[in-house]
Amino acid sequence: MSDVDADGASPGRGAQETDGEHAGHGVKGRDGQPPSGWDDGLIARRAVGRKKGRGGPDGDVLGDFPLPDELGDVPPESGEYGADLRVRLDALRELVGLSRARLEGDTLREAGRVLDEAGARRRLSAQHTVVAVAGATGSGKSTLFNSLAGVRISETGLKRPTTSAPIACSWTDGAAGLLDRIGIPGRLRRRPFQAGTGVGAGGDEGLRGLVLVDLPDHDSALTAHREQVDRVLALVDAVIWVVDPEKYADAALHERYLRPLAGHAEVTFVVLNQIDRLPGEAADLVLDDLRRLLDEDGMALGEHGEPGATVLALSALTGDGVEELRELLRAFVQEKGAAGRRLAADVDAAAAGLRPVYVAEGRAGLGERARQEFADRLAEAVGAAATGEAAEREWRRNAGRACGSPWLRLWRWYDARRVPGSGLVVPGRAFARSKDVEVTARQRVEQAVRTVADAATSGLPAPWAHAVREAAVRGAEGLPEELDVLAVRAGVERGRPPRPAWWPVAVLAQAAMTLLQIYGGLWMVGQVIGVLQPDLLPPFLLMLCGVAGGPVVEWGSWAAARGPARRYGQDAERRLREAAAGCGRAKVLDPVATELLRYREVRERYAAVTGAG
């Protein structure tokens, strides 16, 4: 009988147990006595023993006894995730970087935690799978933990709570970094029972790489215990949830854990324990009801070859069904993909939490129609149409001055002298606006900015809509003043409008009509005073032709000037519209487009995070 058996414990007695929380030491050196240097149950003192040269030939204070992995004997092999997961993690990292200036820190906290945990887990052993055993008070999770380990490691009994701190059992060396990360001290690290040795050693070869962690009760009356459960569950690769026939439908379990962790179904085992207490077919009925509850929680069930949670019934006390769970764990551990699947589920959960701040309702952006309406509103605010009409009138007025009757021009000159300022047209005068007009124009500019911001943010998530609105408001500062300057600079060109080629012909024709009037008048005067022979008809007809021809030439010039005047006014309106649109584009549309481009970029990154990109 081995030394462990000699202690009076069953063959499953643990190789190491701490004072106060677990049973006596139960491990002896080669001489049958407790090894020197192991005076407080901390096997980490082996390192000290080696330095001092105590123990076996190699300085091992425990001789040939296989030591746990927290001593770091075997350097862990860091693991690399699959290509798809690496792409998603890179996209999440870029997404967080692009979003820091737009989103609050609380919004990105979970994504940052997932990235930190991904980096930490990748640097640790990929040959190990850390599985937590969680459950409610009295569910029998510690009994199941001991049954899987083949060693009485975790205390069981009627005392509540029985498990006060997480305790680990590792089937192979090299998991020290993983257990350090979880925060399990050396005194709470154990090895499973190995048949034929009677001591805790390597255990089942099929479970090589398994690190089993027994957790305190998730419904413990002590807050510290519940906090430990929440902390460890965020760090392990998989979870075995142990439920019993009385509390399998507990709302605390489903609402606090199973429902939020429904996306982690592929790394979840749900075990209905204590079926030995159920008579007849009651176990199958309870198991079916448990599956129904899990389905309502949104957790996929791994049935008929589909990926999902593993659900089974067993009795940790009698051993019924335990071997089936052990066989499932063997296959699960040998795949060595639990860490990646757990992390992928974490990324899915983080992406689901970020969806409201990245996914727009409909197609977000500035369409051509919104841009055109913004330009039209600015043109209206700056008075582009009125400027074009004023330019057209000025062109016609200039044509009338150039091609009109000399007598009419003389009258206009006299009228201007008689009423100062009545006949003057000052360049830019048509664009001088009163205070009321300026206020109205400012209001129109503000309305245009609000309208284009509303169009740009339609359907956008709130943070990005806020950023777009801020960009539009910042760009609108000083916009009305710049448009006022443009109204003068880009309106009618300085000086007189350009003259068309037919103007000299019209001027000569008007001069000829005037000469006919003068010649006919002089001819008639000569006849009246007797200098010329009396014949009033020819001079009268000649003067009549000049008098009638002047208005005809003026009317023809006016008709011919309509087209050029209209084009001149349209050119003035177009220049002002383009100038106003360019100013609005530079100050408002471009900043808004920049924010929308940033949103589209993070939206693409978010799609890559979800795996849809």
C-alpha positions, 0 to 999 in steps of 0.5 A: 500500500502506498504512503497515501493509502497508509494515511487512511484515505481512499485511493483518490486521496490528493497528493497535496492538500493545504492546511485549513482548507484541505486535508493533511500533506500526505506526501513523503520523500524517499526516506518516508519522511516529509521532504526537508524544506517543505515546512508550510505546504508550499511546494514552490520551496523546491527551488530553495531546496535545489539551491541548497543541494538538498534531496535527491541526486539532482538536488530535488528535495522530493526525489523522483516524485513528479512535481507540479508545473507551477515551478516552471520546469517545462517552458510553455509553448506559446500559441498562435491563433487561427488566421481568421481569428488573427484577422478579427483581432487585428481589425478589433485593434484598428477599430479601437484605435480609430474610435478612441477620439469619437467614443467614450472609454467605457464603450471601448473597455470590453474590446480593450479587455478582449485584446489584452486577454488575447495577447496575454493568452497567446503568450502562454501555453497553447498545449494546455486547456484551462477548464473551470468547474462552476456551480451553485451551492450544493450542486456537487461541483467539488465532488465532480472535480475530485471524481475527474481528478481521481483525487480528493482535492477539493473539500466536500460536505454539508458545510457551506460554502465549502470551496472558499478559493479557486483550486487547480489540478493540472495533468501536465507541467508547463501551466504555471503561467496560466495559473499565475494569470488566473491568480491561483497560488502555488499552495492551491495547485494540485496533480491528479491521481495516477493509477499504479502509483498511489500519488498525484502524478500525470493521471489520464494520458488522454487528458494531458494538457487539461487544467481543471479549476474548481471555483467557489459557489457562484451564488455564495453568500460571500461577495468575495466568492462571487467576485472570484467566480466572475474574475476566473470565468473571464480568464479560463478557456472553457466552463463546466456548469454543474447543476442539480435537479433542484436549482437547474432552473435558478434565475441567478444562474441563467440571467447572470451567466448562461444567458450572457455567455450564450455565445460561448456555447462551444466552450461550455459544458452543462452537467446535470448532477445528482441524477441518482436522486431522481427516480425512473425516467425523471432524469430524462425529463429534467434533462429535457427541461434543462435543454429547453431553458438553455435554448430559451437563453439563446445557447446553441446545443451541440446535438446531431453534429452541430457546434454548441454546448455539451449537455449531459447527466451524471452522478459524481457521487456514484460515478454514473456518467462521469466516464462519459464526461471524461471521454468528452474532455479527452476529445476537447483537450486534444483538439487544443482549440478551446482557447481560440474558440473562447477568444472568438466568442469573446470577440463576438460578444464585444462586437455585439456590444459595439453594434449600436455605435457602429451599425447605421440604420440604412445607408449613411452618407451625403448624397448628391441631392443633399449636396445640391440642396445645400448649394442651392440654399447657400446660393439663396442666402447669398442672393445669387439669383438677385445678383444675376437679375441685377447684372442682366439689368445693368447689361441692358442699361449699358446697352441702352446708353450705348445704342440709344437715341442721343436725345434720350441720352442727353435727357438722362444726362440732364436728369442726372445733373438735376437729381444727383445720384438718380442716374448713377450705377455704382458697381456692387451697389446692387449687392449692398444689403440692409441689416434685415437682409443680412439677418435673414441671410445668416438664418438661411445659412444656419438652416442650410448647415442644419439641413445638410447635417441632418441629411448626413447623420440620418441613420448614423449611430449617435456618437458618429452623428454627434461628430458629424454635427460638430464638424458641420457646426465648426465649419459654419463659423464665419461662413455668413461673413465669407459669403457676404464678401463673395457677394461683392467679389464674385457678383458683377464684374468691375467696370462696364460689361463687355460690348458685343461686336454689333454695338458699333454698327448700332451706334453708327446707325443711331448716329446716321438717324441723328444726322438725318434728323439734323440735316432734314431740320436744317433743310427745312429751316433754310426753306423757311428763311428763304435761303432754299427753294420752298419744298417742305416735303423732302426735308420733312420726310428725311427728318421723319426717317431720322426721327422714326429710325432712331427708336427703331434702331434703339428697339432693335438694339434692345431686342438684340441685347436680351440674349447677351444680357441674359447670359451675362446675368446667368454668368454672374449668378453662376459665378456667385453660386459656384463661389458660395458652393465652393466656400460651403464645400470647403468649410462644411461639406469637406469636414462632414465628408471626412467624418463620414469617411472615418465612419465608413472606415471603422464600419469596415473594420467592424465588419471585419471584427464580426467576420463579415468583412 
